[in-house]
Amino acid sequence: MDIAIPVVKARRPAVVAAIATVGVTALVCAIIATRPPPEPAMTTAGPGILYMTPLARFVTNGSAILATGAVLLLLLLGSQGRAQYGAIVTRTRAVGIAAGIAWITATTTTWWLQAAAISQSGPQMPFTGMASYPLHVSSGAALVLTVLAATGYAIAAIKHKLVLGLSSALVGLVAVPVTGHASQSEAAWLTTPAITAHMCAVSLWVGGLALITLLVSGNRSALALVLPRFSTVAGAAIATVAVTGVLLAGPRLTKELAPHPSVLIHALFETPAGWLVLGKLVGLMILAATGGAIRQVLLPAVRRQETVALATLATVELTVMAATIALATVLARPL
Protein backbone atom coordinates (compact mmCIF):
# COMPACT_ATOMS: atom_id res chain seq x y z
CA MET A 1 0.00 0.00 0.00
CA ASP A 2 1.26 3.48 -0.83
CA ILE A 3 1.69 5.28 2.51
CA ALA A 4 2.65 8.89 2.01
CA ILE A 5 4.27 11.22 4.52
CA PRO A 6 3.08 14.84 4.38
CA VAL A 7 5.87 16.95 2.94
CA VAL A 8 6.04 20.70 2.80
CA LYS A 9 6.77 20.88 -0.91
CA ALA A 10 7.30 24.62 -0.79
CA ARG A 11 10.50 24.03 1.15
CA ARG A 12 12.08 21.86 -1.52
CA PRO A 13 12.96 24.66 -3.97
CA ALA A 14 14.40 26.69 -1.11
CA VAL A 15 16.56 23.76 0.02
CA VAL A 16 17.74 23.08 -3.52
CA ALA A 17 18.56 26.77 -3.98
CA ALA A 18 20.47 26.82 -0.68
CA ILE A 19 22.54 23.77 -1.64
CA ALA A 20 23.31 25.30 -5.05
CA THR A 21 24.30 28.58 -3.37
CA VAL A 22 26.71 26.77 -1.05
CA GLY A 23 28.24 24.96 -4.02
CA VAL A 24 28.70 28.13 -6.08
CA THR A 25 30.07 30.00 -3.05
CA ALA A 26 32.62 27.24 -2.45
CA LEU A 27 33.53 27.36 -6.13
CA VAL A 28 34.11 31.13 -6.10
CA CYS A 29 36.09 30.98 -2.85
CA ALA A 30 38.29 28.21 -4.24
CA ILE A 31 38.97 30.21 -7.41
CA ILE A 32 39.82 33.35 -5.46
CA ALA A 33 41.97 31.50 -2.92
CA THR A 34 44.03 29.68 -5.53
CA ARG A 35 44.20 32.41 -8.19
CA PRO A 36 46.18 30.32 -10.68
CA PRO A 37 48.08 32.29 -13.31
CA PRO A 38 46.78 31.60 -16.82
CA GLU A 39 48.83 29.34 -19.03
CA PRO A 40 50.83 31.05 -21.80
CA ALA A 41 48.35 29.78 -24.39
CA MET A 42 45.54 31.53 -22.51
CA THR A 43 47.06 34.97 -22.09
CA THR A 44 44.61 36.52 -24.57
CA ALA A 45 41.58 35.45 -22.54
CA GLY A 46 40.08 37.89 -20.10
CA PRO A 47 39.35 37.01 -16.48
CA GLY A 48 35.65 36.66 -17.33
CA ILE A 49 36.32 33.68 -19.60
CA LEU A 50 38.93 32.15 -17.31
CA TYR A 51 36.76 32.28 -14.21
CA MET A 52 33.44 31.50 -15.89
CA THR A 53 34.88 28.23 -17.19
CA PRO A 54 34.96 26.52 -13.75
CA LEU A 55 31.36 27.66 -13.17
CA ALA A 56 30.28 26.10 -16.47
CA ARG A 57 32.15 22.91 -15.54
CA PHE A 58 30.44 22.89 -12.15
CA VAL A 59 27.02 23.09 -13.80
CA THR A 60 28.11 20.37 -16.23
CA ASN A 61 29.17 18.09 -13.38
CA GLY A 62 26.02 18.79 -11.39
CA SER A 63 23.74 18.09 -14.35
CA ALA A 64 25.59 14.87 -15.17
CA ILE A 65 25.34 13.70 -11.57
CA LEU A 66 21.60 14.38 -11.44
CA ALA A 67 21.15 12.57 -14.75
CA THR A 68 23.00 9.55 -13.37
CA GLY A 69 20.97 9.67 -10.17
CA ALA A 70 17.69 9.67 -12.10
CA VAL A 71 18.60 6.46 -13.91
CA LEU A 72 19.89 4.87 -10.71
CA LEU A 73 16.64 5.63 -8.86
CA LEU A 74 14.59 3.99 -11.60
CA LEU A 75 16.84 0.94 -11.49
CA LEU A 76 16.61 0.76 -7.69
CA LEU A 77 12.81 0.79 -7.88
CA GLY A 78 12.88 -2.29 -10.09
CA SER A 79 10.15 -3.26 -12.50
CA GLN A 80 7.58 -3.84 -9.74
CA GLY A 81 8.42 -0.56 -8.02
CA ARG A 82 8.19 1.35 -11.27
CA ALA A 83 4.74 -0.12 -11.82
CA GLN A 84 3.61 0.63 -8.25
CA TYR A 85 4.95 4.16 -7.83
CA GLY A 86 3.96 5.81 -11.08
CA ALA A 87 4.06 9.37 -9.73
CA ILE A 88 7.66 8.95 -8.53
CA VAL A 89 8.66 7.42 -11.86
CA THR A 90 7.08 10.26 -13.81
CA ARG A 91 8.88 12.91 -11.74
CA THR A 92 12.16 11.03 -11.92
CA ARG A 93 12.00 10.83 -15.70
CA ALA A 94 11.16 14.53 -15.90
CA VAL A 95 14.18 15.37 -13.74
CA GLY A 96 16.35 13.09 -15.86
CA ILE A 97 15.30 14.72 -19.13
CA ALA A 98 15.77 18.22 -17.69
CA ALA A 99 19.20 17.25 -16.36
CA GLY A 100 20.15 15.86 -19.76
CA ILE A 101 19.20 19.11 -21.50
CA ALA A 102 21.09 21.17 -18.89
CA TRP A 103 24.09 18.86 -19.29
CA ILE A 104 24.18 19.39 -23.06
CA THR A 105 23.84 23.16 -22.66
CA ALA A 106 26.49 23.50 -19.94
CA THR A 107 28.98 21.27 -21.78
CA THR A 108 28.53 23.24 -25.00
CA THR A 109 29.09 26.44 -23.02
CA THR A 110 32.27 24.98 -21.52
CA TRP A 111 33.41 24.02 -25.01
CA TRP A 112 32.93 27.63 -26.18
CA LEU A 113 34.66 29.11 -23.14
CA GLN A 114 37.71 26.85 -23.41
CA ALA A 115 37.98 27.46 -27.15
CA ALA A 116 37.68 31.21 -26.59
CA ALA A 117 40.37 31.06 -23.90
CA ILE A 118 43.01 29.91 -26.40
CA SER A 119 41.65 31.85 -29.36
CA GLN A 120 43.26 35.07 -30.54
CA SER A 121 39.73 36.43 -30.89
CA GLY A 122 38.73 35.78 -27.29
CA PRO A 123 35.02 36.50 -26.71
CA GLN A 124 34.65 37.44 -30.41
CA MET A 125 35.72 33.95 -31.43
CA PRO A 126 34.02 32.83 -34.66
CA PHE A 127 32.20 29.53 -34.94
CA THR A 128 35.12 28.10 -36.93
CA GLY A 129 37.35 28.57 -33.90
CA MET A 130 34.96 26.57 -31.74
CA ALA A 131 34.68 23.88 -34.42
CA SER A 132 38.46 23.55 -34.81
CA TYR A 133 39.16 23.38 -31.07
CA PRO A 134 38.37 19.63 -30.76
CA LEU A 135 40.64 18.89 -33.72
CA HIS A 136 43.72 20.30 -32.02
CA VAL A 137 43.13 19.89 -28.26
CA SER A 138 42.35 16.59 -26.53
CA SER A 139 40.09 18.24 -23.96
CA GLY A 140 38.07 19.70 -26.84
CA ALA A 141 37.56 16.24 -28.31
CA ALA A 142 36.52 15.02 -24.86
CA LEU A 143 33.94 17.80 -24.62
CA VAL A 144 32.49 16.77 -27.97
CA LEU A 145 32.27 13.19 -26.73
CA THR A 146 30.55 14.47 -23.59
CA VAL A 147 27.98 16.39 -25.63
CA LEU A 148 27.29 13.27 -27.71
CA ALA A 149 27.00 11.13 -24.56
CA ALA A 150 24.67 13.66 -22.91
CA THR A 151 22.55 13.72 -26.06
CA GLY A 152 22.45 9.92 -26.04
CA TYR A 153 21.41 10.03 -22.40
CA ALA A 154 18.60 12.51 -23.09
CA ILE A 155 17.28 10.35 -25.94
CA ALA A 156 17.48 7.24 -23.74
CA ALA A 157 15.60 9.07 -20.97
CA ILE A 158 12.83 10.03 -23.37
CA LYS A 159 12.67 6.47 -24.77
CA HIS A 160 12.80 4.90 -21.26
CA LYS A 161 16.01 2.95 -22.02
CA LEU A 162 17.59 2.68 -18.58
CA VAL A 163 20.72 0.67 -19.36
CA LEU A 164 21.55 2.85 -22.37
CA GLY A 165 20.91 5.95 -20.28
CA LEU A 166 23.21 4.84 -17.48
CA SER A 167 25.95 3.81 -19.92
CA SER A 168 25.74 7.13 -21.77
CA ALA A 169 25.79 9.09 -18.51
CA LEU A 170 28.90 7.33 -17.20
CA VAL A 171 30.74 7.76 -20.53
CA GLY A 172 29.92 11.46 -20.51
CA LEU A 173 31.08 11.81 -16.92
CA VAL A 174 34.54 10.36 -17.44
CA ALA A 175 35.36 11.69 -20.93
CA VAL A 176 36.86 14.99 -19.78
CA PRO A 177 38.57 13.82 -16.53
CA VAL A 178 40.47 10.99 -18.24
CA THR A 179 41.97 13.45 -20.75
CA GLY A 180 43.08 15.87 -18.04
CA HIS A 181 45.71 15.44 -15.34
CA ALA A 182 45.10 11.69 -15.16
CA SER A 183 46.27 11.15 -18.74
CA GLN A 184 49.28 13.46 -18.28
CA SER A 185 50.57 11.61 -15.24
CA GLU A 186 53.65 9.42 -15.48
CA ALA A 187 51.46 6.62 -14.11
CA ALA A 188 48.52 7.03 -16.48
CA TRP A 189 47.99 3.26 -16.29
CA LEU A 190 46.88 3.84 -12.67
CA THR A 191 45.45 7.36 -12.62
CA THR A 192 43.19 6.92 -15.65
CA PRO A 193 41.21 3.94 -14.28
CA ALA A 194 41.30 5.55 -10.83
CA ILE A 195 39.68 8.80 -11.99
CA THR A 196 37.16 6.77 -14.01
CA ALA A 197 36.13 4.77 -10.93
CA HIS A 198 36.22 7.94 -8.80
CA MET A 199 33.83 9.85 -11.06
CA CYS A 200 31.43 6.94 -11.51
CA ALA A 201 31.27 6.32 -7.75
CA VAL A 202 30.70 10.01 -6.96
CA SER A 203 27.93 10.34 -9.54
CA LEU A 204 26.06 7.25 -8.35
CA TRP A 205 26.42 8.22 -4.69
CA VAL A 206 25.55 11.91 -4.95
CA GLY A 207 22.99 11.59 -7.73
CA GLY A 208 21.22 8.69 -6.08
CA LEU A 209 21.00 10.43 -2.71
CA ALA A 210 19.78 13.67 -4.29
CA LEU A 211 16.96 12.01 -6.22
CA ILE A 212 15.90 9.80 -3.31
CA THR A 213 15.79 12.80 -0.98
CA LEU A 214 13.92 14.95 -3.48
CA LEU A 215 11.40 12.43 -4.80
CA VAL A 216 11.15 9.44 -2.45
CA SER A 217 11.74 10.64 1.12
CA GLY A 218 8.08 11.60 1.52
CA ASN A 219 6.78 8.10 0.73
CA ARG A 220 7.38 5.49 3.44
CA SER A 221 6.73 2.37 1.42
CA ALA A 222 8.78 3.54 -1.58
CA LEU A 223 11.59 4.63 0.73
CA ALA A 224 11.56 1.22 2.44
CA LEU A 225 12.06 -0.34 -0.97
CA VAL A 226 14.72 2.00 -2.36
CA LEU A 227 16.90 3.12 0.56
CA PRO A 228 18.22 -0.34 1.59
CA ARG A 229 19.21 -0.99 -2.01
CA PHE A 230 20.82 2.43 -2.31
CA SER A 231 22.66 1.93 0.98
CA THR A 232 24.60 -0.93 -0.60
CA VAL A 233 25.49 1.22 -3.61
CA ALA A 234 26.47 4.13 -1.37
CA GLY A 235 28.70 1.96 0.81
CA ALA A 236 30.61 0.69 -2.20
CA ALA A 237 30.76 4.20 -3.66
CA ILE A 238 32.25 5.87 -0.57
CA ALA A 239 34.88 3.14 -0.30
CA THR A 240 35.75 3.60 -3.98
CA VAL A 241 35.92 7.39 -3.62
CA ALA A 242 38.22 7.11 -0.60
CA VAL A 243 40.62 4.59 -2.18
CA THR A 244 40.82 6.29 -5.57
CA GLY A 245 41.16 9.70 -3.91
CA VAL A 246 44.26 8.50 -2.08
CA LEU A 247 45.68 7.03 -5.29
CA LEU A 248 45.10 10.26 -7.19
CA ALA A 249 46.33 12.74 -4.56
CA GLY A 250 50.05 12.01 -4.91
CA PRO A 251 50.26 12.18 -8.73
CA ARG A 252 48.03 15.28 -8.81
CA LEU A 253 50.05 17.23 -6.25
CA THR A 254 53.61 16.07 -6.91
CA LYS A 255 53.52 14.42 -10.36
CA GLU A 256 54.95 11.31 -8.67
CA LEU A 257 53.19 7.99 -8.14
CA ALA A 258 54.66 7.45 -4.65
CA PRO A 259 56.03 10.77 -3.39
CA HIS A 260 58.14 11.01 -0.25
CA PRO A 261 55.92 11.80 2.76
CA SER A 262 57.66 15.13 3.38
CA VAL A 263 57.11 16.16 -0.25
CA LEU A 264 53.44 15.17 -0.08
CA ILE A 265 52.89 17.02 3.22
CA HIS A 266 54.51 20.13 1.80
CA ALA A 267 52.30 19.93 -1.28
CA LEU A 268 49.19 19.47 0.84
CA PHE A 269 49.78 22.46 3.11
CA GLU A 270 51.79 24.84 0.93
CA THR A 271 50.14 24.70 -2.50
CA PRO A 272 46.70 25.79 -3.76
CA ALA A 273 45.97 22.30 -5.10
CA GLY A 274 46.90 20.85 -1.70
CA TRP A 275 44.44 23.13 0.06
CA LEU A 276 41.67 21.88 -2.19
CA VAL A 277 42.64 18.25 -1.55
CA LEU A 278 42.49 18.91 2.20
CA GLY A 279 39.06 20.48 1.75
CA LYS A 280 37.88 17.41 -0.12
CA LEU A 281 39.28 15.20 2.66
CA VAL A 282 37.34 17.12 5.32
CA GLY A 283 34.21 16.84 3.19
CA LEU A 284 34.70 13.08 2.81
CA MET A 285 35.03 12.66 6.58
CA ILE A 286 31.77 14.55 7.17
CA LEU A 287 30.04 12.52 4.48
CA ALA A 288 31.28 9.27 5.98
CA ALA A 289 29.88 10.29 9.37
CA THR A 290 26.45 11.32 8.07
CA GLY A 291 26.30 8.31 5.74
CA GLY A 292 27.07 6.04 8.67
CA ALA A 293 24.29 7.67 10.70
CA ILE A 294 21.79 7.08 7.90
CA ARG A 295 22.87 3.46 7.52
CA GLN A 296 23.07 2.53 11.20
CA VAL A 297 20.34 4.69 12.76
CA LEU A 298 17.76 5.50 10.12
CA LEU A 299 17.81 2.48 7.84
CA PRO A 300 16.25 0.03 10.35
CA ALA A 301 13.39 2.49 10.96
CA VAL A 302 12.95 3.01 7.22
CA ARG A 303 12.57 -0.76 6.74
CA ARG A 304 9.78 -0.67 9.33
CA GLN A 305 8.21 2.23 7.38
CA GLU A 306 8.50 4.58 10.35
CA THR A 307 8.85 8.35 10.12
CA VAL A 308 12.54 9.31 10.01
CA ALA A 309 14.59 12.47 9.63
CA LEU A 310 16.18 11.32 6.39
CA ALA A 311 15.59 14.62 4.62
CA THR A 312 17.53 16.52 7.30
CA LEU A 313 20.60 14.28 7.26
CA ALA A 314 20.49 13.94 3.50
CA THR A 315 20.35 17.72 3.12
CA VAL A 316 23.50 18.02 5.23
CA GLU A 317 25.18 15.39 3.04
CA LEU A 318 24.11 17.03 -0.20
CA THR A 319 25.29 20.45 0.99
CA VAL A 320 28.73 19.06 1.84
CA MET A 321 28.74 17.15 -1.44
CA ALA A 322 28.01 20.34 -3.41
CA ALA A 323 30.92 22.13 -1.74
CA THR A 324 33.24 19.16 -2.27
CA ILE A 325 32.32 18.88 -5.95
CA ALA A 326 33.02 22.61 -6.32
CA LEU A 327 36.51 22.11 -4.86
CA ALA A 328 37.09 19.16 -7.18
CA THR A 329 36.01 21.27 -10.16
CA VAL A 330 38.62 23.91 -9.39
CA LEU A 331 41.21 21.22 -8.62
CA ALA A 332 40.74 19.79 -12.12
CA ARG A 333 42.20 22.88 -13.78
CA PRO A 334 45.88 23.90 -13.85
CA LEU A 335 47.05 25.29 -10.48
C-alpha positions in Angstrom: 0.0 0.0 0.0 1.3 3.5 -0.8 1.7 5.3 2.5 2.6 8.9 2.0 4.3 11.2 4.5 3.1 14.8 4.4 5.9 16.9 2.9 6.0 20.7 2.8 6.8 20.9 -0.9 7.3 24.6 -0.8 10.5 24.0 1.1 12.1 21.9 -1.5 13.0 24.7 -4.0 14.4 26.7 -1.1 16.6 23.8 0.0 17.7 23.1 -3.5 18.6 26.8 -4.0 20.5 26.8 -0.7 22.5 23.8 -1.6 23.3 25.3 -5.1 24.3 28.6 -3.4 26.7 26.8 -1.1 28.2 25.0 -4.0 28.7 28.1 -6.1 30.1 30.0 -3.1 32.6 27.2 -2.4 33.5 27.4 -6.1 34.1 31.1 -6.1 36.1 31.0 -2.8 38.3 28.2 -4.2 39.0 30.2 -7.4 39.8 33.4 -5.5 42.0 31.5 -2.9 44.0 29.7 -5.5 44.2 32.4 -8.2 46.2 30.3 -10.7 48.1 32.3 -13.3 46.8 31.6 -16.8 48.8 29.3 -19.0 50.8 31.0 -21.8 48.3 29.8 -24.4 45.5 31.5 -22.5 47.1 35.0 -22.1 44.6 36.5 -24.6 41.6 35.5 -22.5 40.1 37.9 -20.1 39.4 37.0 -16.5 35.7 36.7 -17.3 36.3 33.7 -19.6 38.9 32.2 -17.3 36.8 32.3 -14.2 33.4 31.5 -15.9 34.9 28.2 -17.2 35.0 26.5 -13.7 31.4 27.7 -13.2 30.3 26.1 -16.5 32.2 22.9 -15.5 30.4 22.9 -12.1 27.0 23.1 -13.8 28.1 20.4 -16.2 29.2 18.1 -13.4 26.0 18.8 -11.4 23.7 18.1 -14.4 25.6 14.9 -15.2 25.3 13.7 -11.6 21.6 14.4 -11.4 21.2 12.6 -14.7 23.0 9.5 -13.4 21.0 9.7 -10.2 17.7 9.7 -12.1 18.6 6.5 -13.9 19.9 4.9 -10.7 16.6 5.6 -8.9 14.6 4.0 -11.6 16.8 0.9 -11.5 16.6 0.8 -7.7 12.8 0.8 -7.9 12.9 -2.3 -10.1 10.1 -3.3 -12.5 7.6 -3.8 -9.7 8.4 -0.6 -8.0 8.2 1.4 -11.3 4.7 -0.1 -11.8 3.6 0.6 -8.3 5.0 4.2 -7.8 4.0 5.8 -11.1 4.1 9.4 -9.7 7.7 9.0 -8.5 8.7 7.4 -11.9 7.1 10.3 -13.8 8.9 12.9 -11.7 12.2 11.0 -11.9 12.0 10.8 -15.7 11.2 14.5 -15.9 14.2 15.4 -13.7 16.3 13.1 -15.9 15.3 14.7 -19.1 15.8 18.2 -17.7 19.2 17.2 -16.4 20.2 15.9 -19.8 19.2 19.1 -21.5 21.1 21.2 -18.9 24.1 18.9 -19.3 24.2 19.4 -23.1 23.8 23.2 -22.7 26.5 23.5 -19.9 29.0 21.3 -21.8 28.5 23.2 -25.0 29.1 26.4 -23.0 32.3 25.0 -21.5 33.4 24.0 -25.0 32.9 27.6 -26.2 34.7 29.1 -23.1 37.7 26.8 -23.4 38.0 27.5 -27.1 37.7 31.2 -26.6 40.4 31.1 -23.9 43.0 29.9 -26.4 41.7 31.8 -29.4 43.3 35.1 -30.5 39.7 36.4 -30.9 38.7 35.8 -27.3 35.0 36.5 -26.7 34.6 37.4 -30.4 35.7 33.9 -31.4 34.0 32.8 -34.7 32.2 29.5 -34.9 35.1 28.1 -36.9 37.4 28.6 -33.9 35.0 26.6 -31.7 34.7 23.9 -34.4 38.5 23.6 -34.8 39.2 23.4 -31.1 38.4 19.6 -30.8 40.6 18.9 -33.7 43.7 20.3 -32.0 43.1 19.9 -28.3 42.3 16.6 -26.5 40.1 18.2 -24.0 38.1 19.7 -26.8 37.6 16.2 -28.3 36.5 15.0 -24.9 33.9 17.8 -24.6 32.5 16.8 -28.0 32.3 13.2 -26.7 30.5 14.5 -23.6 28.0 16.4 -25.6 27.3 13.3 -27.7 27.0 11.1 -24.6 24.7 13.7 -22.9 22.5 13.7 -26.1 22.4 9.9 -26.0 21.4 10.0 -22.4 18.6 12.5 -23.1 17.3 10.4 -25.9 17.5 7.2 -23.7 15.6 9.1 -21.0 12.8 10.0 -23.4 12.7 6.5 -24.8 12.8 4.9 -21.3 16.0 2.9 -22.0 17.6 2.7 -18.6 20.7 0.7 -19.4 21.5 2.8 -22.4 20.9 5.9 -20.3 23.2 4.8 -17.5 25.9 3.8 -19.9 25.7 7.1 -21.8 25.8 9.1 -18.5 28.9 7.3 -17.2 30.7 7.8 -20.5 29.9 11.5 -20.5 31.1 11.8 -16.9 34.5 10.4 -17.4 35.4 11.7 -20.9 36.9 15.0 -19.8 38.6 13.8 -16.5 40.5 11.0 -18.2 42.0 13.4 -20.8 43.1 15.9 -18.0 45.7 15.4 -15.3 45.1 11.7 -15.2 46.3 11.2 -18.7 49.3 13.5 -18.3 50.6 11.6 -15.2 53.7 9.4 -15.5 51.5 6.6 -14.1 48.5 7.0 -16.5 48.0 3.3 -16.3 46.9 3.8 -12.7 45.5 7.4 -12.6 43.2 6.9 -15.7 41.2 3.9 -14.3 41.3 5.5 -10.8 39.7 8.8 -12.0 37.2 6.8 -14.0 36.1 4.8 -10.9 36.2 7.9 -8.8 33.8 9.9 -11.1 31.4 6.9 -11.5 31.3 6.3 -7.8 30.7 10.0 -7.0 27.9 10.3 -9.5 26.1 7.2 -8.3 26.4 8.2 -4.7 25.6 11.9 -5.0 23.0 11.6 -7.7 21.2 8.7 -6.1 21.0 10.4 -2.7 19.8 13.7 -4.3 17.0 12.0 -6.2 15.9 9.8 -3.3 15.8 12.8 -1.0 13.9 15.0 -3.5 11.4 12.4 -4.8 11.1 9.4 -2.5 11.7 10.6 1.1 8.1 11.6 1.5 6.8 8.1 0.7 7.4 5.5 3.4 6.7 2.4 1.4 8.8 3.5 -1.6 11.6 4.6 0.7 11.6 1.2 2.4 12.1 -0.3 -1.0 14.7 2.0 -2.4 16.9 3.1 0.6 18.2 -0.3 1.6 19.2 -1.0 -2.0 20.8 2.4 -2.3 22.7 1.9 1.0 24.6 -0.9 -0.6 25.5 1.2 -3.6 26.5 4.1 -1.4 28.7 2.0 0.8 30.6 0.7 -2.2 30.8 4.2 -3.7 32.2 5.9 -0.6 34.9 3.1 -0.3 35.8 3.6 -4.0 35.9 7.4 -3.6 38.2 7.1 -0.6 40.6 4.6 -2.2 40.8 6.3 -5.6 41.2 9.7 -3.9 44.3 8.5 -2.1 45.7 7.0 -5.3 45.1 10.3 -7.2 46.3 12.7 -4.6 50.0 12.0 -4.9 50.3 12.2 -8.7 48.0 15.3 -8.8 50.0 17.2 -6.3 53.6 16.1 -6.9 53.5 14.4 -10.4 54.9 11.3 -8.7 53.2 8.0 -8.1 54.7 7.4 -4.7 56.0 10.8 -3.4 58.1 11.0 -0.2 55.9 11.8 2.8 57.7 15.1 3.4 57.1 16.2 -0.2 53.4 15.2 -0.1 52.9 17.0 3.2 54.5 20.1 1.8 52.3 19.9 -1.3 49.2 19.5 0.8 49.8 22.5 3.1 51.8 24.8 0.9 50.1 24.7 -2.5 46.7 25.8 -3.8 46.0 22.3 -5.1 46.9 20.8 -1.7 44.4 23.1 0.1 41.7 21.9 -2.2 42.6 18.3 -1.5 42.5 18.9 2.2 39.1 20.5 1.8 37.9 17.4 -0.1 39.3 15.2 2.7 37.3 17.1 5.3 34.2 16.8 3.2 34.7 13.1 2.8 35.0 12.7 6.6 31.8 14.6 7.2 30.0 12.5 4.5 31.3 9.3 6.0 29.9 10.3 9.4 26.5 11.3 8.1 26.3 8.3 5.7 27.1 6.0 8.7 24.3 7.7 10.7 21.8 7.1 7.9 22.9 3.5 7.5 23.1 2.5 11.2 20.3 4.7 12.8 17.8 5.5 10.1 17.8 2.5 7.8 16.3 0.0 10.4 13.4 2.5 11.0 13.0 3.0 7.2 12.6 -0.8 6.7 9.8 -0.7 9.3 8.2 2.2 7.4 8.5 4.6 10.3 8.9 8.4 10.1 12.5 9.3 10.0 14.6 12.5 9.6 16.2 11.3 6.4 15.6 14.6 4.6 17.5 16.5 7.3 20.6 14.3 7.3 20.5 13.9 3.5 20.3 17.7 3.1 23.5 18.0 5.2 25.2 15.4 3.0 24.1 17.0 -0.2 25.3 20.4 1.0 28.7 19.1 1.8 28.7 17.1 -1.4 28.0 20.3 -3.4 30.9 22.1 -1.7 33.2 19.2 -2.3 32.3 18.9 -6.0 33.0 22.6 -6.3 36.5 22.1 -4.9 37.1 19.2 -7.2 36.0 21.3 -10.2 38.6 23.9 -9.4 41.2 21.2 -8.6 40.7 19.8 -12.1 42.2 22.9 -13.8 45.9 23.9 -13.9 47.0 25.3 -10.5 
